[in-house]
Amino acid sequence: QLNESLILVQAYVSVVTVTGIMLAASMAERRQAREILEKSKEELKDFLENAPFGLHWVGPDGVIQWANNTEMEILGYFPEEYIGHRLKEFYVNEDKITDILSRLYRGETIQDYEAEVRCKDGSVRSFLVSSNSLWEAGSFVHTRCFSRDITQSKEAQRIIQEREQWFQRLIENSADIFTLIDSEGIVIYSSPS
């Protein structure tokens, strides 16, 4: 009977040891999985906060719930000056933001909608807005808005147009004759002089 008892004790100790090893391995795997998940969350947060374009969420009440660092940096606002405020406070044309929000509240997706936003210093920046909405159980939760600053490209386009108009007036009012010929020798422009 003593031998049987020893065998049972050894078997019990072996089972407990194997169980302990399995639990320790399982705990280590869970800890490693948590660390990987935490790292992924931090990388995603960094990506969203520092993306090369503005991002924000607007709730059903029209209030900004979240905005990334890039958007606030472009506009010059601190989080407390922007988040928690109505988006309409910042848009130059209230009709545009009303149109954007009403379309999003209906479940539409918006692509490259041009709008002007007022910065903290009073200047105005032009953006292309693309957005859709998050819905849960048939209820609107918030917008998912991407804003690309196009202010510099619009200014460059304006300068090019002004210079083209100036050059056109110069040619049309010159006493000299100007003729433009393409690479095949065809006249594509001849001044009125």
C-alpha positions in Angstrom: 0.0 0.0 0.0 2.9 2.3 0.7 4.2 1.8 -2.9 0.7 2.6 -4.3 0.5 5.7 -2.1 3.9 6.9 -3.3 3.0 6.2 -6.9 -0.2 8.2 -6.4 1.6 11.1 -4.8 4.2 11.1 -7.6 1.5 11.1 -10.2 -0.3 13.9 -8.4 3.0 15.9 -8.1 3.6 15.3 -11.8 0.1 16.5 -12.8 0.5 19.6 -10.6 4.0 20.3 -12.0 2.8 19.9 -15.6 -0.3 22.0 -14.9 1.9 24.7 -13.3 4.3 24.7 -16.3 1.3 24.9 -18.7 -0.2 27.8 -16.7 3.2 29.6 -16.6 3.6 29.1 -20.4 0.0 30.3 -20.9 0.5 33.3 -18.7 3.7 34.2 -20.6 1.9 33.8 -23.9 -0.9 36.1 -22.7 1.6 38.6 -21.4 3.4 38.6 -24.7 0.1 38.9 -26.6 -0.9 41.9 -24.4 2.5 43.5 -25.0 2.1 43.1 -28.8 -1.5 44.5 -28.6 -0.3 47.4 -26.5 2.5 48.2 -29.0 0.0 48.0 -31.9 -2.3 50.4 -30.2 0.5 52.9 -29.6 1.6 52.7 -33.2 -1.9 53.2 -34.4 -2.4 56.1 -32.1 0.9 57.7 -33.3 -0.2 57.2 -36.9 -3.5 58.9 -36.4 -2.2 61.7 -34.2 0.6 62.6 -36.6 -0.8 61.7 -40.0 0.1 64.2 -42.7 -3.5 65.5 -42.9 -6.1 66.6 -40.4 -8.5 64.1 -38.8 -11.5 64.7 -36.6 -14.7 63.1 -35.4 -17.9 65.2 -35.0 -20.8 63.8 -32.9 -24.6 64.0 -33.7 -24.8 67.3 -32.0 -22.2 68.9 -34.4 -19.5 69.1 -31.6 -15.9 68.0 -32.3 -15.3 64.9 -30.2 -11.7 64.3 -31.2 -9.1 65.8 -33.6 -5.5 64.8 -34.3 -2.4 66.9 -33.6 -1.9 67.7 -37.3 -5.4 69.4 -37.6 -5.0 71.5 -34.5 -1.4 72.4 -35.5 -2.5 73.5 -39.0 -5.3 75.6 -37.6 -3.3 76.9 -34.6 -5.7 75.8 -31.8 -5.0 74.0 -28.5 -7.2 71.0 -27.8 -9.4 72.9 -25.4 -10.0 75.6 -28.0 -11.1 73.1 -30.6 -12.3 69.8 -29.2 -15.7 70.2 -27.5 -16.7 73.1 -29.8 -19.2 73.1 -32.6 -17.6 72.6 -36.0 -19.7 75.4 -37.4 -17.6 77.9 -35.3 -14.6 77.2 -37.5 -16.0 77.0 -41.0 -16.1 80.3 -43.0 -19.2 79.3 -45.0 -21.9 78.0 -42.6 -23.9 76.6 -45.6 -21.0 74.3 -46.6 -20.6 72.8 -43.2 -24.4 72.4 -42.8 -24.4 70.6 -46.2 -21.5 68.4 -45.2 -23.0 67.4 -41.9 -26.6 66.8 -43.2 -25.2 64.5 -45.9 -23.1 62.6 -43.3 -26.2 62.3 -41.0 -28.0 60.7 -43.9 -25.2 58.1 -44.3 -23.6 59.6 -47.4 -19.8 59.5 -48.1 -18.2 62.8 -49.1 -15.1 63.0 -51.3 -12.9 66.1 -51.9 -15.5 68.6 -50.7 -13.7 72.0 -50.8 -14.2 74.2 -47.7 -12.5 77.1 -46.0 -11.7 77.0 -42.3 -10.8 79.9 -40.0 -7.5 79.5 -38.1 -6.9 80.9 -34.6 -4.9 83.8 -36.0 -7.9 84.8 -38.2 -6.4 83.6 -41.4 -8.4 81.2 -43.7 -7.1 77.9 -45.0 -8.6 75.8 -47.8 -9.2 72.1 -47.3 -10.5 69.2 -49.3 -12.7 67.2 -46.9 -13.5 63.5 -47.3 -15.7 61.9 -44.7 -18.1 59.2 -43.8 -19.8 58.2 -40.6 -19.7 55.5 -38.0 -23.1 53.9 -37.3 -23.9 51.4 -34.5 -27.3 49.6 -34.4 -28.7 52.1 -36.9 -27.7 55.1 -34.9 -25.2 57.8 -36.0 -22.2 57.8 -33.7 -19.7 60.3 -35.2 -18.2 61.4 -38.5 -14.8 60.2 -39.7 -13.3 63.2 -41.4 -10.1 63.6 -43.3 -9.0 67.1 -44.2 -6.2 67.9 -46.7 -4.8 71.4 -46.6 -4.7 72.8 -50.2 -4.1 76.4 -49.3 -0.6 76.6 -50.9 -1.7 74.8 -54.1 -4.7 77.1 -54.5 -2.5 80.2 -54.0 0.0 78.9 -56.6 -2.8 78.3 -59.0 -4.1 81.8 -58.4 -0.6 83.3 -59.1 -0.3 81.2 -62.3 -3.7 82.4 -63.6 -2.8 86.1 -62.8 0.5 85.8 -64.7 -1.2 84.1 -67.6 -3.8 86.9 -67.8 -1.0 89.5 -67.5 1.0 87.8 -70.3 -2.2 87.6 -72.5 -2.9 91.3 -72.0 0.7 92.1 -72.8 0.6 90.2 -76.1 -2.8 91.5 -77.1 -1.8 95.2 -76.5 1.6 95.0 -77.9 2.5 96.7 -81.2 4.6 93.7 -82.1 3.3 90.6 -83.7 3.5 87.4 -81.7 3.0 84.0 -83.3 3.1 80.7 -81.5 3.9 77.6 -83.6 3.6 74.0 -82.3 6.2 71.3 -82.9 4.6 70.4 -86.2 4.8 73.9 -87.5 1.1 74.7 -87.1 0.3 78.2 -85.9 -1.6 77.9 -82.6 -1.7 81.6 -81.8 -1.2 84.9 -83.6 -1.5 88.2 -81.8 -4.1 90.7 -83.1 -1.4 93.3 -84.0 
